[in-house]
Amino acid sequence: MPNLFEKELQKKSIFKDRDAISQHYSPKELPFREKQIGEITKILSPSIKGKKPDNLFLYGKVGTGKTTVTGHVIKELEEFAEKNHAKVSCNYVNCRNHNSKYKVLIKATKKFFPEENFIGYSAGFIQEKIMEFCRKENQIILVLDEIDKVKDLDELIYSLSRSNDEIEKGSISIIGISNNLMFKEKLDPRTKSSLCEKEMVFPPYNAEELRAILKARVELAFVPDSVSDSAVNLASAIAAQESGDARTAVMLLMRAGEIAENSNSKKVTDVEVQKAKKKVEEDIIFNMISTLPEQQQLVLKAIAVLSMSTKGIKKITGQEEQGVLYSGEIYEKYKQLALSLKESIVSSRWYRQYINELEMYGLILTSASGPGIKGQTKLIKLGFSPEKINSILDGQLGK
């Protein structure tokens, strides 16, 4: 009897290199981001000459290439530095996993002193070790991805920036990356002026750009003539309409390929892409929600909880609007949730800003109250299943 895995491997696949259509794949060519690559390269170039580069803040929606572009430039910088014996050391930290000043410092120091373990030492001691490394004429470039996840960020940025005042040779520069377009507005003025010395916005990709990106991936990932042009066109159109997110476009085509293969089809068409859209919706929602700041997640959870427990609003005429909530009742529910999780409560001004951002991400729909409703207020409705949203948020908020 043949081995189960041997039998599986003998099946013909429409995938040539499945990894190349994965959302985690980093292509060698980054089309439509040449301008951003050039600007980041220019900003970091002083490090090669032993000078401190400016701090840089990158922001834009999910899937617009911020992390990929930064990683590409950093890799080129490290290769050039090694070849030319320049003392440049780059360190990438995902702040979703390292969400405090202490955790960031521990992660950063590990690269500079790989044989030592600093867990248990004070943040001050660990920062002094980083400065010790800098004093050997090393230019440190610290990439903080999803920087908005660091709870005591003001303290982290301020202390690292001040460290440069005590270093004669060598320096610490920061590249902050965030999906939250309004994140910097909440920073302390000192932190804001330090972190945002140079800023760059990554715009969403349009349908034409996504189509070109997908075509390049198809050549790498699929066997020849196994993906129709209509499938590529539809996947890029859906992703452009949703958010301009390249990761969504790639995920759609990968899932469509899996559907075609599982049904023994030799070609991916727009039919498979349509089926894939339903399959990846939850993945897309999860990815979107997981990148939101914790306070924004709490606002979204308040909407989901209320959507599950209330029927909606009733107009003066007696007509009911299913799933529609008043902005004020959501804010009150948000405050209850924040208190229960021992989180600070944002002002009503920031709450309104979060609502605007959630609408921009396509997670909720809003409208002004009209005829048949007392007073002037904003009406809010969840764009997806409240049960699904609530389940995802329970995992994110640790409940």
N, C-alpha and C positions, 0 to 999 in steps of 0.2 A: 504493500500500500504506500503510495507516494506521500512524502511529508507535506503537511498542510501549507507550509510557507513556500515550499518548492513549487507547488501547484499555483500558488498566488503569483509568484515571480514569473512564471511562464506565460501569464496572461499578457496580451498585447495592450500597451497603454498609449493613450493619446498624448501623455505628458513625456516630453523629452528630458526636462529638468524641472521637477515640481517646485524646487526651492526658488527658482527664478520668478515664479508667480506668487510667492509668499509675500505678505505685507512686511516681513522683516528683512527681505532681501535688499541689499544696498547696491544698486547698479553702478557701473563704472562711469557711465555718462549720465549727466543730470540736465536734461533739456529744459529750457524755459527758466532756469535759475542761474544763468551765466552772470547776470548783473549782481545778484546776491553773493555768488562765489567770489567775484572780483572785489566787491566791497569788503567782505570779511578778510580776504587775503591781504588787502591793503592795510586794514586796521591792525592785523596781527604781525605784519612784516617787521616792525621795529624790534620785535623779540629776537630776530636773527642777528641784529646788530648790538644785542645786549641792552636794549632799551625797553622800558615798560610800555606795552600797548594800552590803548584806552580800554576801559570796561565797555562791554557791548550788551545791549538788550535786544533780543529777537522775539517778536510775537506775531501771532496769526492763528488762524483756525487749525484744527487737527488735520493732518494729511497734506499740509502745504509745503513740506520739505525742509522745515527748520532744522530738525535733528539730523536728517540725512546730509544736508548741505554742510552743516557744521562739522559733522564727522568726517566728511570728505576733505574739507580744508585742513582740519586738524591732522588727518593722516598724512596729507601732503607736507604739512609743516614739520611733522616729526621725522619723516623720511629725509627732508632737506636738511634739517638740523643735524641728524645723525651723520649724513654724508659730509657735511661741512664743519663738523665738530662744534656746533653752536650749542650753548647750554640752555636748551628750551625743554621744559617738561610739561606735557599736557595731561590733564586728568578729567575724566568724565564721571559725573555723579548723577544718578537718577534720583531726584528728590522725592519721588513717590515712595521709594524704599528707604530713603535716608532723609526723614522729614523734620530734622531739628538741627540746630547749629552743631551740637555735639556729634551727632551721627554723620553729618557732612564732613566735619574735621577728621573724624576717625577714618572715614572712607578715603579722604584725600591723602592723609598721612601714610596710609598703608602702601601706596605706590612709591613714596619717597623712602620709606624704611620698611621694606617687605619682610625683613627678618624679625621685626619687633612687634609686640602686641601692646597697644596703648589703652585697651579697654579697662576702665576703672580709674584712669588718670583724669585730672581735671581738664576742662576745655582750655583753660589758660596754658597749662603745660603742653597740651597737644599743639596749640597754635604756636607756641614758642619753638616747637620742633620744626614746624613748617618754615618759620622765619630762619631757623638755623640752616635749613636746606637752601633757602634763598640767599643767605649771606655767602654761599659758595659760588656766587655770581650766576645762580640759576634763575631763569625767567619762568615762573609758574603761570600756566593758563588753566584756570579751573572752569570747566563747563558744568553749569548747574541746570540740568534739564527738568522741566516742570517745577521751576524755581518757586512758583506760587504755593507749592505744597509745604515749604519750610515754615513751621509755626512761628519761630522767633527770627524771621528773616532780617528784620531791621538790625538786630544785634549782630547777626552773622556778617552782613555786608559792611556795617560800620566798623566792626573790629578788624576785618580783613583789610579794609581800605586804610585804616589807621596804622596797620602793621607796616605798610610801605614807608611811613614816616621814620620808622626805626631801622630801615634796611638801607645801607649805603650802596651796596651792589646787589643786583638781583631785584625781583619784584613779584607781586601777586596780581594777576589780572583776572577778571571774571567775565564769562559769557553766560548771561541768564537767558533761558528759553521758556516761554510761556504760551499756552493756548488761550489764555484769558486776556482778551483785548483791553479790558479796563483794569487789570490787576495793578499796574503801576500807580494808578490814582490813589490807592490805599496806602502806599508806602510813606514812611516818614520823609519829610523834605530833605533831610541829610542823606538818607539812603537813596532817594530818588535822584538827587543830583550826582551822587557817586556812581550808582549802577548804570544810569542812563546817559553816560558821557556820549555814547553813540547809540542810536536806535535804528532798527530796521523792521519793516513790516513785510511779511510774506503774504502776498495776495492769493486767494483761491485760484485753482486752475480752471480754465474754461473748457467747454466740450471739445474744442479742436485740440487743445493741448493734451487733454486726457486721452483722446483718441491716439495721438502720436506716442504717448507714453505706453499705452496698452499694446500698440502694434509692435513696439520694440520688445516688450516683455513676451509677447506671443511668439516671436521668432526664437527667443531663448528657451521658453518653457514648454512649447507644444511641438509635436512632430509637424512637418510641413502639411499645409492644406487641411488641417484639422479644426480650424476656427474660422467661421465665416465672417466676412466684413460686417454683416448686419449685427452679429453678436458683439463685435468690438464697438460699433457705433452706438448700440443700445446701452451697453455697460457704461460707456463714457458719458452718454446723455443723462442717464439716471444719476450718476455720481455728480455731474455738473449741476443738475437741478437740485439735488439734495444739499450739497455743501461745497462742491469744488474740491473734494477730498480724493487724492490719488489712491489712498489706501482702500477706500470704499470701492473704487473702480477695479482695483486689482483683486480685492476679495470677491467681488461679483463674478469676475471671469474665472477665478480659481474654483469657486463653488459650482459654476456652470460646467466646468470641465469635469468635476467629480460626478455631477449628475449624468452627464453624457456617458462617462465611462461606466458608471454603475448600471446604466440601461443598455450597455453594449453598443452604443452609438459611436460611429467613427468621426463624428463632426459636432462641434459646439455651434449651435445656432441661437437666434434671439429667443427661441422657445425655452432653451435651457437657462438663458439669462433671466427671463421672466420668473422661472421657477426658483432660480438662485436668489432673486430679490426677496422672496418671501423667507427663504432659509436664512439669509444673512441679516435680516432686519434686526433680530435680537442681538447679534454680534455688533452691529453698527451702533445700536442704542447703548449697549454695554460700553463700547469704546468711548462713545461721546460722554456718557455719564461719568465714567471713571476718571476723565480728565478735568472734571469740574472741581473748583475749590470746595472745601467741606461746607462752608456756609451756603453756597449755592446748591449743594446737594441737599441740605436741610430744607431749603425753600421748596425744592422739587419734591422732596418726600412729603412735606406738608400738603402740597397739591394732590399727590397720589393718595395719601391717607384720607383726605376730605372727599376726593372723587369716589373712593370706595364706600364711604360711610354716609354720603348724602345723595339725594336724588337730583339735586340741581336747584335752580332758582324758579320762583313762581312770580309771574308778572301780575300787575294789577288786574289785567284782563282775565286772569285765571289760567293762562297758558303757561305750561312748564317748559323750561329749557334744560334738557338732560345733560349732566356732566359739567355744567357751567357753574363757576364759583365767583364770589365777590373777592376782590383784592384784599379788602380789610380782614375778612375771616381767615384768609390764607396767612396773612402776617401774624395774626393771633396764634394760629396753630404752629407756625414756625417758631414763635417765641417759646411755646410750651415744649416743643421738641428740643430746642437749644438748651433750655434749662434742664431737661431730663438727661441730656448728655453732657451737662456741665460745660457747655460752650458759651462764649460771649454772644450777645445779641446785637446784631447790626442795626443801625438807625433805619428809619423808614425811607430815607433817601437812598441808602445803599440797597435796601430791599427792592425798591422800584427799579434800580439799575440792574439787579440780578434778574428781575422779571423780564426786562428788555433783552438781556443777553440770552435767557432761556428761549425767548421767542425767536431771536436771531439764529439760534442753533436748531430751530425747528422742533423743539421738545414740547412747546405749548403754543396755543393760539390765544390772542387777546383781542378785545374790541371794547369800544366805549359803550357805556350803558345808553340805551336808546328809549324810545317810547314804551310805556308800560312798566318802567322801573323807576322807583322813587330815587331822587338824587342823582348826582353825577359820580360815577365810579368806573373802574376798569373791570371788565368781565374776563375771566380766564378759564381756558379749557385745556386739558391734557391732550397732547397729540398722539399718545400711544396708550396701550392697556395699562390702567393704574396698578393692577396686580403685578404685571411684569416689571414696571418701573419700581414699585415698592420692593419687590423681591431683589432686584439688582442693588438698590440703595441699602437694604439691610446688610448685604454683604460688604458694601463699601464703607458703611458707617459702623461696622463691627457689632451689629445687633442681631 
